[in-house]
Amino acid sequence: MNVRAIRSTQLFTVLAFAVMLSQGCAVNPVSGDREFVLISENQEIAMGSEGARSVHKSVGLVENAALQEYVQELGVGLAMDSERPRLPWSFGVINDPTPNAFAFPGGYIFITRGLMGLMGNEAELASVLGHEIGHVTARHSVAMMTRSQVAQIGLGVGSILSPEIAEFSEAAAGGLSLLFLSYGRDAERQADDLGFKYALSHGSDVREMPNVFASLQHADRLAGDSPLPGWLATHPDPAERILRIEKRLGDLDQPLDGSRIGRDAYLARQPARIAITRTSVAMTLKSFNERFPSVIDIDQLALINQLSGSDVTVPAGTKLKRVIQAP
């Protein structure tokens, strides 16, 4: 490359950065600080919508209207207490036994039936949904994508400078790829703090929040040599998170008496809950039998009860396979 070409490239790069800096400043809805972003709110919503369609097509929702309405209503209630209540918030339970929850840009949030099966009340669910809402309100995925685009400026300045920022077609076309963004430890801590705040503002009992992390830890230990993917793979160590939440609870200066736990409301969907956990429980029982063949059936039953939140009782010695297959 000759000197003139090098200088032209350098000038083009400088101009590109200048254009981006002039067009890409926005105020973060959570912090109130000005930040450099390359994605508008409309583009954020469009990408999130595309990602949500990909999930519907590739994974699918649990076919239970009452359950979906319950989660949607709770999620929207939490989001209305957030810094971005006007987003088209959408919440759904997907047909996946892996304990997980995730958020697309623009307010599209999903929780798996596997994670639903590990929780025991509405306050725990509120803390999970609140955490994912926090990722959206703080625009964590937008920040990640902006950093990625800036890093590629030397390779594809033209696409960044296009009027629609190339509409981020690559990201939108592969909507599921947005799931693999790693927000980083600070962003996850911020999402925990925001989830705590939203749940508290909504009236949920935030003392239940550590139980979610404890349940995930316990389920991971039961998995043995095959640790659970999902939330544990994409979020910080649960033990650290429990300590942070407990510290926040200790520093809280408002009474929590009368806060909503919502166990009855959550378990009122018990038939649906048994249905959505059945596959996960059956797989867990198979693994349990393979790894601990000498354990008596009553202990296996305790495991099933913990995972499903039910209170099934059978005489000692009764094969639990019958419990799983019972209507």
C-alpha positions as MATLAB code, in Angstrom:
seq = 'MNVRAIRSTQLFTVLAFAVMLSQGCAVNPVSGDREFVLISENQEIAMGSEGARSVHKSVGLVENAALQEYVQELGVGLAMDSERPRLPWSFGVINDPTPNAFAFPGGYIFITRGLMGLMGNEAELASVLGHEIGHVTARHSVAMMTRSQVAQIGLGVGSILSPEIAEFSEAAAGGLSLLFLSYGRDAERQADDLGFKYALSHGSDVREMPNVFASLQHADRLAGDSPLPGWLATHPDPAERILRIEKRLGDLDQPLDGSRIGRDAYLARQPARIAITRTSVAMTLKSFNERFPSVIDIDQLALINQLSGSDVTVPAGTKLKRVIQAP';
ca = [
       0.000    0.000    0.000;
       1.483    3.395   -0.964;
       1.729    6.433    1.320;
      -1.240    8.156   -0.303;
      -3.443    5.115    0.235;
      -2.329    4.835    3.856;
      -3.085    8.501    4.484;
      -6.480    8.173    2.806;
      -7.325    5.200    4.989;
      -6.222    7.033    8.120;
      -8.271   10.091    7.175;
     -11.292    7.936    6.422;
     -10.970    6.231    9.803;
     -10.701    9.550   11.636;
     -13.744   10.883    9.799;
     -15.636    7.701   10.601;
     -14.965    8.100   14.295;
     -15.953   11.756   14.107;
     -19.285   10.886   12.515;
     -19.950    8.165   15.054;
     -19.092   10.429   17.973;
     -21.411   13.144   16.677;
     -24.310   10.776   16.037;
     -23.825    8.146   18.720;
     -24.141    9.972   22.046;
     -27.126    9.138   24.215;
     -28.128    9.258   27.871;
     -28.187    5.915   29.659;
     -31.723    5.453   31.061;
     -30.423    3.954   34.318;
     -27.282    5.917   35.176;
     -28.221    9.208   33.535;
     -24.712    9.413   32.099;
     -24.004   10.245   28.481;
     -22.604    7.263   26.631;
     -21.490    6.369   23.147;
     -23.901    3.991   21.391;
     -24.472    3.137   17.738;
     -27.952    1.678   18.087;
     -31.139    3.699   18.425;
     -34.051    2.551   20.543;
     -36.027    1.663   17.416;
     -33.160   -0.484   16.150;
     -32.855   -2.051   19.592;
     -36.534   -3.022   19.518;
     -36.263   -4.348   15.954;
     -33.334   -6.600   16.838;
     -35.068   -7.832   19.976;
     -38.223   -8.608   18.037;
     -36.222  -10.613   15.504;
     -34.485  -12.511   18.285;
     -37.807  -13.284   19.952;
     -39.212  -14.632   16.691;
     -36.182  -16.908   16.411;
     -36.858  -18.292   19.903;
     -40.528  -18.882   19.126;
     -39.556  -20.746   15.974;
     -36.615  -22.793   17.250;
     -37.655  -23.528   20.848;
     -41.301  -22.605   21.255;
     -43.400  -21.517   24.204;
     -44.932  -23.805   26.801;
     -48.491  -24.376   25.623;
     -50.291  -23.093   28.691;
     -52.145  -19.816   28.260;
     -52.735  -19.270   31.988;
     -49.041  -19.681   32.771;
     -47.984  -17.342   29.958;
     -50.491  -14.690   31.035;
     -49.303  -14.943   34.635;
     -45.643  -14.415   33.727;
     -46.491  -11.641   31.249;
     -48.575   -9.780   33.830;
     -45.898  -10.039   36.515;
     -43.133   -9.038   34.109;
     -44.984   -6.003   32.782;
     -45.792   -4.932   36.336;
     -42.097   -5.003   37.198;
     -41.134   -3.206   33.987;
     -43.599   -0.397   34.696;
     -41.499    0.396   37.782;
     -38.338    0.576   35.676;
     -36.641    3.440   33.846;
     -38.031    2.300   30.472;
     -41.739    1.570   30.952;
     -42.639    2.481   27.361;
     -40.773   -0.382   25.708;
     -42.963   -3.133   24.165;
     -42.263   -5.506   27.056;
     -42.898   -9.163   26.331;
     -42.370  -12.134   28.655;
     -42.698  -15.826   27.908;
     -41.989  -19.296   29.306;
     -40.169  -21.413   26.732;
     -40.223  -25.175   26.393;
     -36.674  -25.881   27.553;
     -35.746  -27.986   30.629;
     -32.436  -26.144   31.154;
     -32.683  -23.668   34.056;
     -32.167  -20.330   32.338;
     -33.546  -16.867   31.618;
     -32.404  -14.288   29.092;
     -33.288  -10.931   27.594;
     -33.160   -9.569   24.076;
     -32.725   -5.835   23.440;
     -35.918   -3.829   23.414;
     -37.750   -5.684   26.183;
     -38.177   -9.287   25.004;
     -37.566  -11.636   27.934;
     -37.817  -15.408   28.255;
     -37.584  -17.855   31.143;
     -37.342  -21.615   30.693;
     -39.701  -24.168   32.175;
     -36.603  -25.674   33.783;
     -35.987  -22.553   35.855;
     -39.695  -22.197   36.624;
     -39.525  -25.686   38.090;
     -36.714  -24.743   40.472;
     -38.536  -21.799   42.018;
     -41.186  -21.954   44.703;
     -42.959  -18.609   44.731;
     -43.736  -15.421   42.866;
     -41.122  -13.345   44.691;
     -38.373  -15.602   43.355;
     -39.788  -15.300   39.846;
     -39.946  -11.513   40.239;
     -36.252  -11.389   41.122;
     -35.301  -13.354   37.991;
     -37.495  -11.275   35.690;
     -36.254   -8.101   37.384;
     -32.647   -9.094   36.718;
     -33.353   -9.595   33.017;
     -35.310   -6.335   32.870;
     -32.204   -4.679   34.300;
     -30.115   -5.861   31.357;
     -32.595   -4.180   29.014;
     -33.043   -0.924   30.923;
     -29.270   -0.455   31.318;
     -28.810   -1.284   27.612;
     -26.122   -3.865   28.306;
     -26.493   -5.650   24.966;
     -26.453   -2.322   23.123;
     -23.174   -1.423   24.823;
     -21.696   -4.793   23.888;
     -22.715   -4.471   20.249;
     -21.419   -0.902   20.064;
     -18.020   -1.979   21.357;
     -17.987   -4.765   18.805;
     -18.808   -2.382   15.970;
     -16.132    0.108   17.028;
     -13.559   -2.683   17.224;
     -14.343   -3.584   13.625;
     -14.067   -0.062   12.257;
     -10.827   -0.828   10.447;
     -12.455   -3.813    8.751;
     -15.842   -2.477    7.832;
     -16.175    1.268    8.256;
     -18.519    1.470    5.319;
     -21.201   -0.626    6.974;
     -20.973    1.425   10.166;
     -21.403    4.669    8.263;
     -24.414    3.574    6.235;
     -27.648    5.466    6.995;
     -29.224    2.500    8.749;
     -25.909    1.319   10.229;
     -26.467   -1.542    7.808;
     -29.523   -2.135   10.013;
     -27.254   -4.489   11.900;
     -28.519   -7.083    9.487;
     -26.054   -9.738   10.553;
     -27.159   -9.509   14.177;
     -30.829   -9.355   13.302;
     -30.675  -12.213   10.818;
     -29.114  -14.443   13.442;
     -31.301  -13.281   16.308;
     -30.293  -16.152   18.550;
     -26.665  -15.000   18.380;
     -27.632  -12.162   20.711;
     -28.038  -14.771   23.444;
     -24.312  -15.409   23.524;
     -23.280  -11.901   24.477;
     -21.250  -11.920   27.678;
     -22.168   -8.823   29.632;
     -19.332   -9.030   32.139;
     -19.236   -9.124   35.917;
     -20.045   -5.438   36.479;
     -23.092   -5.582   34.217;
     -24.377   -8.709   35.961;
     -23.974   -7.058   39.344;
     -25.841   -4.021   38.082;
     -28.633   -6.258   36.765;
     -28.874   -7.931   40.187;
     -29.118   -4.524   41.858;
     -31.744   -3.341   39.397;
     -33.720   -6.559   39.768;
     -33.664   -6.083   43.534;
     -34.885   -2.503   43.122;
     -37.682   -3.377   40.699;
     -38.915   -6.297   42.805;
     -38.860   -4.149   45.944;
     -40.727   -1.332   44.209;
     -43.296   -3.818   42.914;
     -43.961   -5.051   46.456;
     -42.298   -8.451   46.137;
     -40.463   -9.868   49.136;
     -36.823   -9.449   48.127;
     -35.760  -11.725   50.993;
     -36.654  -14.574   48.627;
     -34.100  -13.488   46.017;
     -31.130  -15.469   47.430;
     -33.224  -18.647   47.256;
     -33.016  -18.603   43.460;
     -29.234  -18.670   43.502;
     -29.217  -21.339   46.217;
     -31.561  -23.546   44.158;
     -29.348  -23.154   41.102;
     -26.307  -24.081   43.172;
     -28.074  -27.163   44.527;
     -29.260  -28.261   41.093;
     -25.739  -27.827   39.743;
     -24.316  -30.033   42.499;
     -26.892  -32.727   41.729;
     -25.762  -32.645   38.101;
     -22.348  -33.911   39.241;
     -19.862  -34.229   36.393;
     -22.280  -32.632   33.940;
     -22.811  -29.146   35.349;
     -25.969  -27.400   34.271;
     -25.691  -24.963   31.378;
     -27.903  -21.918   31.297;
     -27.869  -19.246   33.977;
     -24.861  -20.717   35.784;
     -22.861  -20.654   32.560;
     -23.584  -17.007   31.789;
     -23.820  -15.433   35.252;
     -21.391  -14.886   38.148;
     -20.859  -17.337   40.998;
     -24.142  -17.817   42.924;
     -22.362  -17.769   46.314;
     -21.007  -14.291   45.635;
     -24.417  -13.091   44.509;
     -26.080  -14.457   47.633;
     -23.614  -12.542   49.815;
     -24.218   -9.316   47.891;
     -27.996   -9.612   48.155;
     -27.822  -10.456   51.854;
     -25.702   -7.350   52.394;
     -28.285   -5.254   50.575;
     -31.004   -6.760   52.729;
     -29.000   -5.888   55.833;
     -28.584   -2.293   54.662;
     -32.268   -1.915   53.770;
     -33.945    0.753   55.890;
     -37.541    0.000   54.968;
     -39.712   -2.699   56.547;
     -40.549   -5.737   54.446;
     -43.563   -6.795   56.481;
     -46.457   -7.279   54.108;
     -44.221   -7.767   51.081;
     -45.600  -10.267   48.617;
     -44.141  -13.770   48.529;
     -46.925  -15.163   46.364;
     -46.453  -18.861   47.052;
     -50.166  -19.593   46.683;
     -50.386  -17.613   43.439;
     -47.382  -19.460   42.060;
     -48.568  -22.897   43.135;
     -52.090  -22.179   41.903;
     -50.575  -23.035   38.536;
     -49.496  -26.381   39.984;
     -50.969  -28.566   37.214;
     -49.103  -26.485   34.646;
     -46.010  -26.517   36.833;
     -45.991  -30.297   37.066;
     -46.404  -30.483   33.308;
     -43.529  -28.130   32.561;
     -41.148  -29.877   34.961;
     -41.989  -33.451   34.023;
     -39.300  -33.865   31.371;
     -36.643  -32.216   33.499;
     -37.557  -34.283   36.565;
     -37.563  -37.527   34.598;
     -34.099  -36.768   33.243;
     -32.873  -35.887   36.725;
     -34.300  -39.117   38.164;
     -32.547  -41.165   35.467;
     -29.232  -39.488   36.241;
     -29.840  -39.929   39.970;
     -30.492  -43.664   39.573;
     -27.360  -44.119   37.476;
     -25.095  -42.288   39.904;
     -26.638  -43.406   43.203;
     -28.215  -46.846   42.595;
     -28.228  -47.760   46.288;
     -30.126  -44.693   47.509;
     -33.571  -45.605   48.827;
     -36.654  -44.466   46.991;
     -37.868  -42.128   49.716;
     -34.774  -39.960   49.215;
     -35.398  -39.918   45.492;
     -38.910  -38.742   46.260;
     -37.496  -35.859   48.293;
     -35.458  -34.861   45.251;
     -38.533  -34.930   43.028;
     -40.516  -32.866   45.522;
     -37.783  -30.244   45.689;
     -37.537  -29.890   41.926;
     -41.266  -29.889   41.257;
     -42.433  -27.992   44.324;
     -45.078  -30.649   44.914;
     -45.874  -32.570   48.092;
     -46.288  -36.046   46.647;
     -46.154  -38.829   49.245;
     -45.911  -42.538   48.517;
     -45.016  -45.541   50.683;
     -41.308  -46.254   50.943;
     -40.267  -48.682   48.231;
     -42.805  -47.469   45.676;
     -41.109  -46.882   42.362;
     -41.003  -43.176   41.659;
     -41.337  -43.786   37.945;
     -45.039  -44.260   38.640;
     -45.163  -40.843   40.315;
     -43.559  -39.195   37.295;
     -45.901  -40.905   34.839;
     -49.058  -40.383   36.881;
     -51.619  -38.063   35.292;
];
